[in-house]
Amino acid sequence: MKILIGSCGGLTGLYLAKVLRKMDIGERFEIYGFDITTKVPTKFFLDKLFVISRSSEEKEFIDQLIEILNKERIDIYIPVHSEECRVVSKYQTEILKRSRSKFMISPYETFKMLDNKANAYKILKGIGLKTPKIYTSYHDVDEFPVVVKPAVGSGSRGFFICRNREELELATTIYRDALIMEYIDGKEYTVDAFFNKKGELVTYNQRIRIKTLGGAAVISENDFSIDVRDQIEKIAAKCKIFGPANFQFFLTPENEVIFTDINLRFASGGLPLSVESGSNIVKLLILELLGKPYNPSEFQSDRKKRIMYRYFEEMFEVTEG
């Protein structure tokens, strides 16, 4: 069984390579991966690493991806990075037509609905969920601090907290397409979730992000002091979601739940905590793609107050001499 991990150079790709190595579902896996460079630590956990164009170069990326899928006879392909997932969703009909590999991704219409924060917030408000207030212009801002972030995108790239009008004017000059949103004070949560081929929620795990690095959680703790299952199922009923996804929200001191992000991919930092807690989204994905039966009750979070601590480990490679 050959599995290809996309955009494998980051935290998620590295974790997937390690957890797939240990997974037992009655199949022997060969783990492959690709990235835009060979200088990635994940290669030490792969059977083979490929170099491929950036997913932003859509046609080149798709052609090279399909070539790898066919040449290496890949059984399962796991897209990882936000932009990669978006492009794969856009071209999924072509990929399925030109290769035999299996993968699971939400429909492109769902990406278009949720990619733009302003549009996503409008959808969430329409189903009765709370989201941050959006200002149409920096002239309308009447209270600081505010958050400035790209209208399209995920993670912490381009994210600023502006504490006065001078900082706000500078941020909006640098990022002309950015959204200006109210700053939410409260506990920040990420919910790791998995949806089957029918778009039904199979499992989820809630955790707070205690410490982050580059937008990814490096210390995270399970927290079910408030349960957002109903809200997540509301979102999935409105927007078709298949496979892994993660949701981010704040719990304010007034116990208000305010949703800030929906990402149609694995979360970039705290996924290991959810898997360790019983919500094994990685194994579910493989079983779902292979059409193997499973009992959803065996994949639910144990909801224990478990904490994940992530740390760096050094590896070395001699390329000359």
Buried (B, 14 or more C-beta within 10 A) or exposed (E): BBBBBBBBBBBBBBBBBBBBEEBEEEEEBBBBBBBBEEEBBBBEBBBBBBEBBBBEBBEEBBBBBBBBBEEBEBBBBBBBBBBBBBBBBBBBEEBEEBBEBBBBBBBBEBBEBBBBBEBBBEBBEEEEBBBBBBBEEBEEBEEBBBBBBBBBBBBBEBBBEBEEEEBBEEBBEEBEEBBBBBBBEBBBBBBBBBBBEEBBBBBBBBBBBBEBEEEBBBBBBBBBEEEBEEBBBBBBEBBBBBBBBBBBBBBBEEEEBBBBBBBBBBBBBBBBBBBBBBBBBBBBBBBBBBEEEBEEEEBBBEBEEBEBEBEEEEEEEEEEE
